Amino acid sequence: MNFMQFTGTDSYLASAELRDAVNVAIALEKPLLIKGEPGTGKTRLAEAIAQDLDLELLSWNVKSTSKARDGLYVYDTVQRLNDARFDDRDISDISQYIKLGPLGQSFRDNRRRVLLIDEIDKADMEFPNDLLHELDQMSFHIDETGETVTAEQRPIVLVTSNNEKELPDAFLRRCVFHFISFPDKAMMNDIVRVHHPEVEEELVRQVLIAFYWLREQTEIRKRPSTSELIDWIAALRRAGIAVETLQEKLPFLGVLLKREQDLEAISGPRQRRRPVS
């Protein structure tokens, strides 16, 4: 069998450990469960896998109200009732009212897909358990039509979690797991260079000093993430902020910190006690 190999992309720098986890999951044909704090690139990993392997990406953004069946299919009873009421369409073929969800589409298609089940921990505790059979067998049954849909090409399934809820052991046993650690300064410097290749070296150095200092402050409830750092650099560059200014104050803190209490804790005299070199 010719196994696909994920190597990362020009815009998504993946560690060797993360690349190994992705490729093991592909080889074993098991879902890859990714955890890590917000902003570490969990969702963008699915986009990178699809881009690198030249596959289409299907996304299932899980909400607190999501049910497992939503990802498989939905029976549009309202549309069928409307068609019956106006008597302008043959309603005997129920299959025309079956709308496949992202998981169902990934099974039905005869081409391999990357399927992202994003933030699975937002749903209730039974949600992952309700997907055990489908993810094991890569098939599901449509009750209304009696049809069983089985994947000809097993999708590459990526599941993300922000650790808001513990996931059931039965679900965990069926996954390959990887925790994306927050990038160190060297890795973050490489990430910044991907998004801002023209930024001057000293500005990047000062920005990273300030950024990691902020993340170390115990008063902060929501530490700034990688995506917020990228946005902050963009704001600094657009405003033409000089390196010397960063040594005296931190402009546009609202790009990095998103809670009023965090801004109050960091603004003012505390800024003078942060390292600048």
C-alpha positions as semicolon CSV with decimal commas, in nm:
position;residue;x (nm);y (nm);z (nm)
1;M;0,000;0,000;0,000
2;N;0,126;0,346;-0,085
3;F;0,095;0,550;0,236
4;M;0,053;0,924;0,219
5;Q;0,317;1,124;0,406
6;F;0,248;1,460;0,567
7;T;0,553;1,686;0,569
8;G;0,402;2,025;0,655
9;T;0,358;2,326;0,430
10;D;0,532;2,657;0,370
11;S;0,270;2,832;0,583
12;Y;0,234;2,566;0,856
13;L;0,549;2,465;1,042
14;A;0,492;2,127;1,206
15;S;0,733;1,975;1,457
16;A;0,880;1,632;1,384
17;E;0,664;1,485;1,660
18;L;0,348;1,632;1,510
19;R;0,435;1,509;1,162
20;D;0,496;1,161;1,304
21;A;0,158;1,163;1,481
22;V;-0,023;1,263;1,161
23;N;0,151;0,995;0,956
24;V;0,091;0,723;1,215
25;A;-0,280;0,810;1,218
26;I;-0,288;0,796;0,837
27;A;-0,108;0,461;0,828
28;L;-0,330;0,306;1,099
29;E;-0,643;0,467;0,951
30;K;-0,742;0,597;1,293
31;P;-0,870;0,940;1,396
32;L;-0,601;1,178;1,518
33;L;-0,703;1,357;1,838
34;I;-0,522;1,689;1,877
35;K;-0,518;1,888;2,201
36;G;-0,337;2,207;2,296
37;E;-0,417;2,553;2,421
38;P;-0,613;2,784;2,189
39;G;-0,399;2,941;1,920
40;T;-0,151;2,655;1,876
41;G;-0,277;2,571;1,527
42;K;-0,502;2,271;1,590
43;T;-0,767;2,370;1,337
44;R;-0,514;2,495;1,082
45;L;-0,342;2,156;1,097
46;A;-0,636;2,003;0,909
47;E;-0,601;2,270;0,639
48;A;-0,229;2,200;0,615
49;I;-0,282;1,823;0,583
50;A;-0,536;1,877;0,305
51;Q;-0,305;2,120;0,124
52;D;0,005;1,905;0,160
53;L;-0,168;1,583;0,047
54;D;-0,380;1,760;-0,218
55;L;-0,710;1,642;-0,068
56;E;-1,040;1,821;-0,014
57;L;-1,115;1,931;0,342
58;L;-1,457;1,878;0,499
59;S;-1,517;2,056;0,830
60;W;-1,764;1,976;1,107
61;N;-1,763;2,262;1,357
62;V;-1,911;2,111;1,672
63;K;-2,142;2,324;1,889
64;S;-2,300;2,266;2,230
65;T;-2,624;2,166;2,054
66;S;-2,459;1,930;1,802
67;K;-2,568;1,568;1,785
68;A;-2,366;1,285;1,635
69;R;-2,629;1,220;1,372
70;D;-2,593;1,578;1,243
71;G;-2,255;1,487;1,100
72;L;-2,397;1,183;0,923
73;Y;-2,722;1,305;0,770
74;V;-3,035;1,510;0,828
75;Y;-3,383;1,411;0,711
76;D;-3,554;1,729;0,591
77;T;-3,909;1,656;0,703
78;V;-4,011;2,022;0,678
79;Q;-3,929;2,036;0,307
80;R;-4,114;1,709;0,244
81;L;-4,423;1,838;0,424
82;N;-4,413;2,158;0,221
83;D;-4,383;1,963;-0,103
84;A;-4,676;1,744;0,001
85;R;-4,883;2,049;0,090
86;F;-4,841;2,220;-0,246
87;D;-4,856;1,893;-0,441
88;D;-4,600;2,012;-0,694
89;R;-4,337;1,745;-0,643
90;D;-4,318;1,367;-0,612
91;I;-4,244;1,301;-0,243
92;S;-4,235;0,922;-0,263
93;D;-3,856;0,920;-0,308
94;I;-3,741;0,994;0,046
95;S;-3,374;0,992;-0,056
96;Q;-3,414;1,341;-0,207
97;Y;-3,480;1,474;0,143
98;I;-3,170;1,317;0,296
99;K;-2,892;1,576;0,335
100;L;-2,553;1,430;0,420
101;G;-2,343;1,598;0,688
102;P;-1,961;1,632;0,669
103;L;-1,898;1,283;0,809
104;G;-2,157;1,133;0,577
105;Q;-2,010;1,314;0,276
106;S;-1,662;1,184;0,357
107;F;-1,799;0,828;0,356
108;R;-2,013;0,863;0,043
109;D;-1,744;1,019;-0,177
110;N;-1,527;0,772;-0,367
111;R;-1,229;1,004;-0,327
112;R;-1,031;1,034;-0,006
113;R;-1,101;1,340;0,207
114;V;-0,960;1,510;0,515
115;L;-1,237;1,540;0,775
116;L;-1,203;1,790;1,059
117;I;-1,423;1,737;1,366
118;D;-1,346;2,067;1,535
119;E;-1,378;2,124;1,913
120;I;-1,551;1,795;1,991
121;D;-1,548;1,879;2,362
122;K;-1,810;2,151;2,308
123;A;-2,081;1,886;2,269
124;D;-2,233;1,678;2,549
125;M;-2,056;1,375;2,696
126;E;-2,246;1,123;2,484
127;F;-2,145;1,284;2,156
128;P;-1,809;1,102;2,114
129;N;-1,961;0,770;2,222
130;D;-2,234;0,806;1,962
131;L;-1,967;0,812;1,690
132;L;-1,777;0,500;1,799
133;H;-1,934;0,259;1,551
134;E;-1,921;0,502;1,260
135;L;-1,553;0,587;1,313
136;D;-1,465;0,220;1,368
137;Q;-1,650;0,077;1,072
138;M;-1,649;0,390;0,856
139;S;-2,014;0,326;0,771
140;F;-2,362;0,429;0,887
141;H;-2,723;0,337;0,824
142;I;-2,993;0,574;0,698
143;D;-3,309;0,463;0,877
144;E;-3,551;0,644;0,649
145;T;-3,427;0,477;0,328
146;G;-3,272;0,157;0,461
147;E;-2,943;0,242;0,291
148;T;-2,605;0,168;0,446
149;V;-2,328;0,407;0,345
150;T;-1,977;0,263;0,366
151;A;-1,658;0,452;0,289
152;E;-1,468;0,325;-0,015
153;Q;-1,179;0,550;0,080
154;R;-1,141;0,599;0,456
155;P;-1,112;0,973;0,529
156;I;-0,820;1,114;0,724
157;V;-1,002;1,220;1,041
158;L;-0,865;1,498;1,262
159;V;-1,043;1,566;1,592
160;T;-0,958;1,876;1,797
161;S;-1,030;1,943;2,163
162;N;-0,965;2,240;2,393
163;N;-0,997;2,018;2,701
164;E;-1,325;2,178;2,812
165;K;-1,455;1,828;2,892
166;E;-1,295;1,489;2,947
167;L;-1,350;1,258;2,652
168;P;-1,472;0,900;2,713
169;D;-1,208;0,627;2,740
170;A;-1,380;0,422;2,470
171;F;-1,337;0,712;2,228
172;L;-0,976;0,775;2,330
173;R;-0,884;0,411;2,268
174;R;-0,981;0,451;1,904
175;C;-0,761;0,756;1,843
176;V;-0,398;0,842;1,793
177;F;-0,327;1,128;2,035
178;H;-0,096;1,427;2,015
179;F;-0,066;1,736;2,235
180;I;0,065;2,044;2,056
181;S;0,296;2,220;2,299
182;F;0,317;2,597;2,285
183;P;0,612;2,698;2,062
184;D;0,937;2,805;2,227
185;K;1,105;3,128;2,119
186;A;1,309;2,967;1,844
187;M;1,008;2,795;1,690
188;M;0,798;3,109;1,732
189;N;1,063;3,312;1,552
190;D;1,034;3,073;1,256
191;I;0,654;3,101;1,264
192;V;0,672;3,481;1,267
193;R;0,907;3,473;0,969
194;V;0,654;3,270;0,771
195;H;0,386;3,535;0,823
196;H;0,609;3,844;0,830
197;P;0,920;3,763;0,623
198;E;1,018;4,129;0,582
199;V;1,003;4,238;0,946
200;E;1,334;4,360;1,088
201;E;1,522;4,127;1,320
202;E;1,540;4,363;1,618
203;L;1,165;4,424;1,608
204;V;1,100;4,050;1,614
205;R;1,339;4,010;1,907
206;Q;1,170;4,283;2,111
207;V;0,824;4,156;2,024
208;L;0,910;3,803;2,138
209;I;1,060;3,931;2,464
210;A;0,740;4,121;2,539
211;F;0,513;3,839;2,423
212;Y;0,670;3,567;2,639
213;W;0,691;3,806;2,933
214;L;0,317;3,861;2,905
215;R;0,251;3,487;2,896
216;E;0,450;3,444;3,218
217;Q;0,241;3,691;3,417
218;T;0,028;3,499;3,666
219;E;-0,240;3,771;3,678
220;I;-0,338;3,707;3,317
221;R;-0,637;3,474;3,281
222;K;-0,617;3,437;2,901
223;R;-0,262;3,427;2,779
224;P;-0,200;3,559;2,427
225;S;-0,172;3,297;2,153
226;T;0,033;3,258;1,837
227;S;-0,239;3,402;1,613
228;E;-0,266;3,709;1,837
229;L;0,110;3,758;1,820
230;I;0,096;3,752;1,439
231;D;-0,186;4,009;1,446
232;W;0,008;4,227;1,693
233;I;0,313;4,238;1,468
234;A;0,089;4,334;1,176
235;A;-0,060;4,618;1,381
236;L;0,285;4,741;1,489
237;R;0,413;4,740;1,134
238;R;0,109;4,914;0,992
239;A;0,136;5,187;1,255
240;G;0,510;5,223;1,196
241;I;0,598;5,159;1,561
242;A;0,973;5,185;1,618
243;V;1,175;4,930;1,814
244;E;1,262;5,201;2,069
245;T;0,893;5,252;2,144
246;L;0,856;4,883;2,239
247;Q;1,131;4,925;2,495
248;E;0,926;5,194;2,671
249;K;0,565;5,069;2,630
250;L;0,352;4,806;2,461
251;P;0,116;4,963;2,205
252;F;-0,210;4,799;2,099
253;L;-0,231;4,563;2,397
254;G;-0,592;4,498;2,304
255;V;-0,467;4,285;2,015
256;L;-0,291;4,052;2,261
257;L;-0,511;4,066;2,570
258;K;-0,886;4,015;2,540
259;R;-1,008;4,057;2,898
260;E;-1,050;4,386;3,083
261;Q;-0,891;4,243;3,398
262;D;-0,584;4,133;3,203
263;L;-0,539;4,477;3,050
264;E;-0,571;4,643;3,390
265;A;-0,319;4,403;3,543
266;I;-0,055;4,472;3,278
267;S;-0,102;4,837;3,188
268;G;0,064;5,122;3,373
269;P;0,367;5,089;3,603
270;R;0,400;4,713;3,554
271;Q;0,519;4,765;3,198
272;R;0,834;4,932;3,327
273;R;0,933;4,616;3,513
274;R;0,936;4,392;3,209
275;P;1,268;4,292;3,043
276;V;1,360;4,482;2,729
277;S;1,674;4,301;2,617
